[in-house]
Each structure stands twice: as C-alpha cells, then as structure tokens.
C-alpha cells in the first residue's frame, strides 16, 4: 500500500474520473506518494495547518503507471513516485486525514487501513 495526500475538495472533483493527473506530473514528472511509515513526517512538513485533507490508500499492484521508489532529496528514505496518471480503480479507499489537537499529523489509526 502507498499513500497520496490531497484536499477533500480535490478528491470530490476527481473521484468520478478514471484517472488522476495532478500538476506535479508536469512540474516534477510524477505523483508524490509515501508509505504509512513516512506519512506523518510528509504531512507535517508539507501540509502543516491544513485540516481538509484526505489520504488515498493505493494498491500499487493495480497502478497502471510505473511506480519507482527513490530518494531524490537524499533523505536516506525511498519514496514511491507514480510516473504517469493514477488510475483511480487502484484507490482502495479514502481516509479523512486531520491533524491531532496539537496541530501535528500522526500515522492514522491502523483500523482505517483494513
């Protein structure tokens, strides 16, 4: 399983589509994703203060574009990147992703992944 963070509004716009092609494909060449172990750090670094987020829980075996695990920022971690549009039938479910009361994100409750 890999995860992608987006706003609830973005999800509401694309959820009936066949594919998701965010601007990051044009700017970075891929869709940014992460693993469950990376999600809290990524959210706290790039989405601090946002309360309208969701996580797309993605089955990598169903993604039709190429997924590459790479460390482009030299952080000592391999992040999953989807090189091309995300076919939305690979999205297993969508999880509401709010920060804790202290404003920090944490790994979502394990029961949300089943």
C-alpha positions as CSV (number, residue, x, y, z in Angstrom):
1,X,0.0,0.0,0.0
2,X,1.1,3.5,-0.8
3,X,-0.5,6.8,0.2
4,X,-1.2,10.1,-1.5
5,X,-2.3,13.3,0.3
6,X,-4.8,15.7,-1.3
7,X,-7.5,18.0,-0.2
8,X,-11.1,16.9,0.2
9,X,-12.1,19.4,-2.5
10,X,-9.6,17.9,-4.9
11,X,-11.0,14.4,-4.2
12,X,-14.6,15.5,-4.6
13,X,-13.7,16.9,-8.1
14,X,-11.8,13.8,-9.4
15,X,-13.5,10.9,-7.6
16,X,-15.8,10.0,-10.5
17,X,-12.9,10.2,-13.0
18,X,-11.0,7.3,-14.5
19,X,-7.5,8.9,-13.9
20,X,-5.9,11.5,-11.7
21,X,-3.3,13.7,-13.3
22,X,-2.1,16.3,-10.8
23,X,0.1,19.3,-11.7
24,X,3.0,17.6,-10.1
25,X,3.3,15.3,-13.2
26,X,4.1,18.5,-15.3
27,X,6.3,20.1,-12.7
28,X,8.1,17.1,-11.2
29,X,7.3,14.3,-13.6
30,X,5.5,12.1,-11.1
31,X,2.8,11.9,-8.4
32,X,4.2,12.2,-4.9
33,X,3.3,9.3,-2.6
34,X,4.6,7.8,0.6
35,X,4.4,4.8,2.8
36,X,2.5,4.5,6.0
37,X,5.7,5.0,8.0
38,X,6.5,8.3,6.1
39,X,3.0,9.8,6.1
40,X,3.2,11.8,9.4
41,X,6.6,13.4,8.5
42,X,5.5,14.3,5.0
43,X,2.2,15.8,6.2
44,X,3.8,17.8,9.0
45,X,6.4,19.2,6.5
46,X,4.2,20.0,3.5
47,X,0.6,20.3,4.9
48,X,1.1,21.9,8.2
49,X,-2.1,23.8,9.4
50,X,-4.4,22.1,6.9
51,X,-7.5,20.4,8.1
52,X,-9.3,19.5,4.9
53,X,-7.0,16.6,3.8
54,X,-7.7,13.0,2.8
55,X,-5.3,10.1,2.2
56,X,-5.7,8.0,-0.9
57,X,-4.9,4.4,0.0
58,X,-3.5,3.0,-3.2
59,X,-2.8,-0.7,-4.2
60,X,0.5,-0.5,-6.1
61,X,-0.3,-3.8,-7.9
62,X,-3.3,-2.1,-9.6
63,X,-1.5,1.1,-10.7
64,X,-1.0,1.1,-14.4
65,X,1.7,3.8,-14.5
66,X,5.2,3.0,-13.4
67,X,6.0,3.3,-9.6
68,X,9.6,4.0,-8.7
69,X,10.9,4.0,-5.1
70,X,13.6,6.6,-5.0
71,X,15.4,9.1,-2.8
72,X,15.5,12.2,-4.9
73,X,16.0,14.6,-1.9
74,X,18.9,12.5,-0.4
75,X,17.0,11.9,2.8
76,X,18.0,8.3,3.2
77,X,14.5,7.1,2.5
78,X,12.9,5.7,-0.6
79,X,9.6,7.4,-1.5
80,X,7.1,5.9,-4.0
81,X,6.6,8.1,-7.1
82,X,4.0,7.3,-9.7
83,X,5.3,8.3,-13.2
84,X,2.1,9.0,-15.0
85,X,-1.6,9.4,-14.2
86,X,-3.1,7.4,-11.3
87,X,-5.9,5.1,-12.5
88,X,-8.5,5.6,-9.8
89,X,-9.6,2.0,-9.7
90,X,-6.3,1.4,-7.8
91,X,-7.5,3.6,-4.9
92,X,-8.7,1.1,-2.3
93,X,-10.2,3.7,0.0
94,X,-10.1,7.3,1.0
95,X,-9.3,8.2,4.6
96,X,-10.1,11.6,6.3
97,X,-6.7,12.9,7.5
98,X,-6.9,15.6,10.2
99,X,-4.1,16.8,12.5
100,X,-4.3,16.0,16.2
101,X,-5.5,18.6,18.7
102,X,-1.9,19.9,18.9
103,X,-2.0,20.6,15.1
104,X,0.5,17.8,14.3
105,X,-0.3,14.9,12.0
106,X,0.3,11.3,13.1
107,X,0.0,7.9,11.4
108,X,-3.7,7.2,11.1
109,X,-5.3,4.6,13.3
110,X,-4.4,1.1,12.0
111,X,-8.1,0.1,11.8
112,X,-8.5,2.7,9.0
113,X,-6.3,0.5,6.8
114,X,-8.5,-2.6,6.9
